[in-house]
Amino acid sequence: MYDLTNSEIFDLTLVVGTYLVALGLYKKTKISLLHPLITSILVIILVLNALDIPYESFRRGSHLIHFLLGPSVVALGYVLFEQIKYLKGNVVSILTSVFVGAIVGIVSVIIIGKVMGADDALIATLQPKSVTTPIAMGIAEKSGGIPSLTAVIVVAVGIFGSIVGPFVMKALGIESHIAKGLALGASSHGVGTAAAIQIGAIEGALSGLAIGLMGIMTAVLVPVISALIGIFS
């Protein structure tokens, strides 16, 4: 069976087909737990296990999906360019919002981790939870964390934020397009940006900007904050 499925066409069809079906199911049911990313991951894992397909082979076969991640980031830049007028006059507030968000995200992980008795490796693994996966894995590796576990946590945080975020903002009465976009991008990275784009073009553009800013600021702040806490603890 493995020989019959050891092809790039099969891998690509599995990924795209599973996601499209999951997306259709989610749109029809509106059930949060049936988020297409969750459903797709679970179905693909089940298929790979059932057909005894090694993950390494599947990853090589689905390289086209990985390749398209680059152009998708560039596309976010174009969306941001289209909404450039909303950046003028809001540069300081945007930078301040993301900066504060990065600090709160890092410090909250450290405090909660220490209170619950987590070791340094686990705390380092969790610190970049709100940063897009490639950057988060690099930060975790440099700070003594477990990159592979960080990747899983980042995806989980993204899904959770994209589902819960819009409800929280609605409950708090947040109407600002800029605030919504920054909140989803800074807390839920790529998955949150997908949710932001569904809300509106402005939200999607600002969410894409927040991904980049959050990555840069977190990469700079993690070692600084960790060092300061180490000095005063």
Residue pairs with C-beta under 8 A, 6 or more apart in sequence:
1 51
1 52
2 51
2 52
2 53
5 51
5 53
6 53
6 57
6 61
7 61
8 61
8 62
8 63
8 64
10 61
11 58
11 61
11 62
12 61
12 62
12 64
12 65
14 44
14 47
14 58
14 62
15 40
15 44
15 62
15 65
18 39
18 40
18 43
18 44
18 47
19 36
19 40
22 34
22 36
22 37
22 39
22 40
22 43
23 36
25 34
25 36
25 39
26 34
26 35
26 36
26 39
32 163
35 159
35 162
35 163
37 155
37 158
37 159
37 191
38 159
41 155
44 58
47 53
48 55
48 58
59 66
76 193
76 204
76 205
76 208
76 211
77 208
79 197
79 201
79 204
79 205
79 208
80 87
80 205
80 206
80 208
80 209
82 201
82 205
83 201
83 202
83 205
83 206
86 177
86 178
86 202
86 205
86 206
87 94
87 209
90 178
93 178
94 178
94 182
94 206
94 209
94 213
95 213
97 179
97 182
97 186
98 182
98 186
98 210
98 213
98 214
98 217
99 217
101 130
101 182
101 183
101 186
101 187
101 214
102 130
102 186
102 214
102 217
102 218
102 221
103 221
103 225
105 127
105 129
105 130
105 187
105 218
106 127
106 218
106 221
106 222
106 225
107 225
109 123
109 126
109 127
109 129
110 123
110 127
110 225
110 226
110 229
113 122
113 123
113 126
114 123
118 126
120 144
121 144
121 145
121 146
122 145
122 146
123 145
124 140
124 143
124 144
124 145
124 226
125 140
125 145
125 146
125 149
125 150
125 153
126 145
126 150
126 153
127 139
127 140
127 143
127 145
127 218
127 222
127 226
128 135
128 136
128 139
128 140
128 145
128 150
128 154
128 218
128 219
128 222
129 136
129 150
129 153
129 154
129 157
130 154
130 157
130 161
130 186
130 187
130 188
130 189
130 214
130 218
131 139
131 154
131 189
131 214
131 215
131 218
131 219
132 154
132 189
132 190
132 211
132 214
132 215
133 150
133 151
133 154
133 155
133 189
133 190
135 215
135 218
135 219
136 150
136 151
136 154
136 218
137 147
137 148
137 150
137 151
138 147
138 219
139 145
139 150
139 218
139 219
139 222
140 146
140 147
140 149
140 150
141 147
142 223
143 222
143 223
143 226
154 189
155 191
157 187
157 188
158 188
158 189
158 190
158 191
158 192
159 188
159 191
160 188
161 184
161 187
161 188
161 191
161 192
162 184
162 188
162 191
162 192
162 194
162 195
163 195
165 183
165 184
165 187
165 188
165 192
165 195
166 180
166 184
166 195
166 199
169 179
169 180
169 183
174 180
174 183
177 200
177 202
177 203
177 206
178 202
178 206
180 196
180 199
180 203
180 206
181 196
181 202
181 203
181 204
181 205
181 206
181 207
181 209
181 210
182 206
182 207
182 209
182 210
184 192
184 193
184 195
184 196
184 203
184 207
184 210
185 192
185 193
185 196
185 206
185 207
185 208
185 209
185 210
185 211
185 214
186 210
186 211
186 213
186 214
188 195
189 211
189 214
190 211
192 207
193 204
193 207
193 208
193 211
196 203
196 204
196 206
196 207
197 203
197 204
197 207
